[in-house]
Structures are given as structure tokens and as C-alpha cells.
Amino acid sequence: MAKPHWFPFYVPDFLSSPTVTMMSAEEVGGYVLLLCYAWQDPQGSLPADDDSLRVLSRIKGDLTRLKSCFFEKKGRLFNKRLTQELEKVKEKSDAAKRSIAIRWKAERNTDVLRAKYSSQSDSELHSELHSELHSELQKNIVCAKSEFEIFWDCYPKKSGKKAALKAFQNARDRPRIDDLLLSISRQRASPQWAKDGGQYIPHPATWLNRGQWADVPTETKPTVFEEFLARGAEHEELERVVEVEERPTDFH
């Protein structure tokens, strides 16, 4: 059984939590966002570094209260309650698999299954298997599409969404969605992306096809005029210091 696209949210437990009670409205929103991203992760985890957490939670301030809701393990953050819910999903999946295996091996059901499939023609059997594979493929596409929507919302240039979706699905070495968002956040602040109102930001499909999430933004260098202004400001500050030091002291 695949992990559902929703997770149980127990409102009384959430509101009665002392930690949540002490949170601001911004922190509550950030906490819920972090839980959502953790649920999307295959392991139910989050990156442990503050930069990634700020991008995912949309909070620029202190993260101490939010981080107290998670525990760290092998460089990733886990929420205790969310981990328990993931375990329940896994247990149900394992139980379903065991049940199917038992029914398959049972002699009385084996005869039924043999009768069912032996009565089908090759074309009918092929059609049924094709339908099952198509259904499974659609589940994977839906999962990728939901992560793509998160990527699309965060990417600053909204151009060629259909091509971007195709590139997103075909990018085999694409990192986790949280790492992808962190890369976008870093490059968004780079001089290349900020220049001329974002004119040189690559199209999302191009960015994905080239694997530009691995690019390291270069630091902007001051222009000659900016260096001249900086030297002038330093010179004025030095003159003020010298003037104060040379001023005679008056105790009257």
C-alpha cells in the first residue's frame, strides 16, 4: 500500500500541545508546513540545517521553538508523532501483503484463481495486466506532480509549465524536494538571477534539464564607482576620528 497523500491531523492533540500553545501564528504555520514536507519525504524526515528549514517553513527568524518539535537522527530531523503515523501506514501495508500471500497460497483460493485466469484469453489477460500497470504509473505521476507543484510555486520564472513538468519527471538524479527548494532560494539571491529584474533567470525546464540545482552562485563584485564611494566613506570616517583625537580637552 502506497503512502497516502494526506496524514492524520489530530486537532485536540495539536492544540493542547504546550509547545504549540507558546508558538506565534507564524510559527504555527511554519510548523504545519514542515510536517507536510516531512510526510512527503520517503523517510518522513527533514534536513537538519537551518537554511533549509527557513526555506521550507517560510520563517526567517528564530527556529528554536520549531526545532524542539523534532529529533535529529543521522543528519535528518524527525517528528515523533509523524514517525508513529508512518509506522502505522507501513504496518497496514505489510499486513495487506501478508494477507494477499496467504490467500494466494491457500489451496481453495488457488483453484479459484487458476479458474479465473485460465478462463481468460491471452488478449484479455494482457489487457488486465496493462490496466494494472497503467494504474500504478498514474500513482507515480500524481506523486511527482504534487512535488512539481511545490517546485513550480517556488521557482521565480513561471514559463513553460508543461515542459517543466516533463523535465521534472525525467530528471533521474534530481535531489529531494527540500534540497531543490534550498538551491532555488540560494540562486534567487545571486547577482545572475537578480540582474535586470530577473531577465537572465533560466526557464524552469532548462534549469532542470541542465541540472542547475548543483550550480554554486558567484558573489557579486563591486563596481569601480562603488569602490570609489566606499573609499570616500572610509576617508571621511578617518578624518572625523583624527579631528576628535586632536581636539583639546576642556574640563571647565
DRENLUMMI-155947 format. One line per 4 residues: number of its first residue (from 1); for each residue x, y, z of C-alpha. Coordinates in Angstrom, 1 decimal. Example, Ala and Ser with C-alpha at 12.3 -4.5 7.8 and 13.67 -1.06 7.14 Angstrom:
1	12.3:-4.5:7.8  13.7:-1.1:7.1 .
//
This chain:
1	0.0:0.0:0.0  1.4:3.3:-1.0  1.7:6.1:1.5  -1.4:8.3:1.3 .
5	-1.2:11.9:0.2  -2.7:13.0:3.5  -1.6:12.4:7.1  -3.8:12.2:10.2 .
9	-4.1:15.6:12.0  -5.5:15.2:15.5  -6.7:18.7:16.3  -7.2:18.3:20.1 .
13	-3.7:16.9:20.5  -2.2:19.6:18.3  -4.0:22.5:20.2  -3.3:21.0:23.6 .
17	0.5:20.8:23.0  2.4:23.1:25.3  4.9:23.8:22.6  2.2:24.8:20.0 .
21	0.5:26.9:22.6  3.6:29.0:23.0  4.1:29.5:19.2  3.2:32.6:17.3 .
25	0.8:32.4:14.4  3.8:32.5:12.0  5.5:29.6:13.9  2.3:27.5:13.8 .
29	2.1:28.0:10.0  5.8:27.1:9.6  5.4:24.0:11.8  2.5:22.7:9.7 .
33	4.5:23.3:6.6  7.4:21.3:8.0  5.1:18.4:8.9  3.8:18.4:5.3 .
37	7.3:18.3:3.8  8.3:15.6:6.2  5.3:13.5:5.2  6.3:13.8:1.6 .
41	9.8:12.6:2.3  10.2:8.8:1.8  11.7:8.5:5.3  9.4:11.1:6.9 .
45	12.4:13.4:7.6  13.7:17.0:7.1  17.1:18.4:6.6  18.8:19.4:9.8 .
49	20.4:22.7:8.7  18.7:26.0:9.5  18.9:27.3:5.9  16.8:24.5:4.6 .
53	14.3:24.8:7.4  13.9:28.5:6.8  13.1:27.9:3.2  10.6:25.1:3.9 .
57	8.9:26.9:6.9  9.0:30.4:5.3  10.3:31.7:8.6  13.3:33.9:8.6 .
61	13.6:34.4:12.4  14.5:32.1:15.3  13.8:28.4:14.7  14.4:27.2:18.3 .
65	10.8:26.5:19.1  10.1:24.8:15.8  13.2:22.6:16.0  12.2:21.5:19.5 .
69	9.3:19.6:17.8  11.8:17.3:16.0  14.6:15.0:17.0  17.8:14.5:15.0 .
73	19.0:11.2:13.6  21.8:10.6:11.1  21.7:14.2:10.0  18.0:14.4:9.4 .
77	15.1:15.7:11.6  12.1:13.5:12.6  8.9:14.3:14.3  7.9:11.7:16.9 .
81	4.1:11.7:16.2  4.6:11.8:12.4  7.0:8.9:12.6  4.5:6.9:14.5 .
85	1.8:7.5:11.9  4.3:6.4:9.2  4.9:3.2:11.1  1.1:2.6:11.2 .
89	0.9:3.0:7.4  3.8:0.6:6.9  2.2:-1.9:9.3  -1.0:-1.8:7.3 .
93	0.9:-2.2:4.1  2.8:-5.2:5.4  -0.4:-6.8:6.8  -2.1:-6.4:3.4 .
97	0.8:-8.1:1.7  0.8:-11.0:4.1  -3.0:-11.4:3.7  -2.6:-11.5:-0.1 .
101	0.2:-14.0:0.2  -1.9:-16.2:2.5  -4.9:-16.1:0.2  -2.7:-16.9:-2.8 .
105	-1.1:-19.9:-1.2  -4.4:-21.3:0.2  -5.4:-24.3:-1.8  -9.1:-23.3:-2.0 .
109	-8.2:-19.9:-3.3  -5.6:-21.2:-5.7  -8.2:-23.2:-7.5  -10.4:-20.1:-7.8 .
113	-7.5:-18.0:-9.1  -6.5:-20.7:-11.6  -10.0:-21.0:-12.8  -10.3:-17.2:-13.2 .
117	-7.1:-16.7:-15.2  -7.3:-20.0:-17.2  -10.7:-18.8:-18.5  -9.2:-15.6:-19.9 .
121	-7.8:-15.4:-23.4  -4.2:-14.0:-23.8  -5.6:-10.7:-25.1  -7.9:-10.3:-22.0 .
125	-5.1:-11.2:-19.6  -2.7:-8.7:-21.4  -5.4:-6.0:-21.2  -5.9:-6.6:-17.5 .
129	-2.2:-6.5:-16.7  -1.8:-3.4:-18.9  -4.6:-1.7:-16.9  -2.9:-2.6:-13.6 .
133	0.4:-1.2:-14.8  -1.2:1.9:-16.1  -2.9:2.5:-12.7  0.4:2.1:-10.9 .
137	2.1:4.5:-13.3  -0.6:7.1:-12.7  0.0:6.9:-8.9  3.7:7.6:-9.5 .
141	2.9:10.5:-11.8  0.5:12.0:-9.3  3.2:11.8:-6.6  5.7:13.5:-8.9 .
145	3.1:16.1:-9.9  2.4:17.1:-6.3  6.2:17.7:-5.7  6.4:19.5:-9.0 .
149	3.6:21.9:-7.9  5.7:22.8:-4.9  8.7:23.4:-7.2  6.7:25.5:-9.6 .
153	5.3:27.7:-6.8  8.8:28.4:-5.6  10.6:28.9:-8.9  10.6:32.6:-9.8 .
157	10.1:32.3:-13.6  6.7:30.9:-14.5  7.3:29.9:-18.1  6.6:26.7:-20.0 .
161	4.9:24.7:-17.2  4.2:21.7:-19.4  7.8:21.4:-20.5  8.9:22.0:-16.9 .
165	6.7:19.1:-15.6  8.2:16.7:-18.2  11.7:17.8:-17.3  10.9:17.4:-13.6 .
169	9.7:13.8:-14.1  12.6:12.8:-16.3  15.3:14.2:-14.1  16.6:11.0:-12.6 .
173	19.4:12.5:-10.5  17.0:15.2:-9.1  17.6:15.8:-5.4  15.0:15.8:-2.7 .
177	12.3:18.5:-3.0  13.6:20.3:0.1  17.2:20.4:-1.3  15.8:21.6:-4.6 .
181	13.9:24.4:-2.9  17.1:25.4:-1.0  19.0:25.5:-4.2  16.4:27.8:-5.8 .
185	16.5:30.1:-2.7  20.3:30.4:-2.9  20.3:31.1:-6.6  17.4:33.5:-6.3 .
189	19.6:35.8:-4.3  22.5:35.6:-6.7  23.5:38.5:-8.9  22.9:36.4:-12.0 .
193	19.2:36.0:-11.2  18.7:39.4:-9.7  20.2:41.3:-12.7  17.8:43.3:-14.8 .
197	14.8:42.3:-12.9  15.4:38.5:-13.3  15.8:38.7:-17.1  18.6:36.1:-17.0 .
201	16.8:33.5:-14.8  16.7:30.3:-16.9  13.4:28.7:-17.9  12.4:26.1:-15.3 .
205	12.6:23.3:-17.9  16.1:24.4:-18.9  17.2:24.7:-15.3  16.0:21.1:-14.6 .
209	17.4:19.6:-17.8  20.8:21.1:-17.2  20.8:20.0:-13.5  21.5:23.6:-12.5 .
213	20.4:22.9:-8.9  24.0:22.0:-8.4  25.3:25.4:-9.5  27.1:27.5:-6.9 .
217	26.1:31.2:-7.2  29.0:33.5:-7.6  29.5:36.5:-5.4  28.9:39.9:-7.0 .
221	32.0:42.2:-7.2  31.6:45.9:-6.5  31.9:48.3:-9.5  34.7:50.8:-9.8 .
225	32.2:53.5:-8.8  31.1:51.5:-5.7  34.7:51.0:-4.6  35.3:54.8:-5.1 .
229	32.3:55.6:-2.8  33.5:53.1:-0.2  37.0:54.6:-0.1  35.5:58.1:0.2 .
233	33.3:57.0:3.1  36.3:55.4:4.8  38.4:58.6:4.3  35.7:60.8:5.8 .
237	35.4:58.5:8.8  39.2:58.6:9.3  39.1:62.4:9.2  36.4:62.5:11.9 .
241	38.4:60.2:14.1  41.6:62.3:13.7  39.6:65.5:14.4  38.2:64.1:17.7 .
245	41.7:62.9:18.8  43.3:66.3:18.1  40.6:68.4:19.7  41.9:69.9:23.0 .
249	40.3:68.6:26.2  38.3:71.3:28.1  37.5:70.5:31.8  35.9:73.9:32.5 .
//
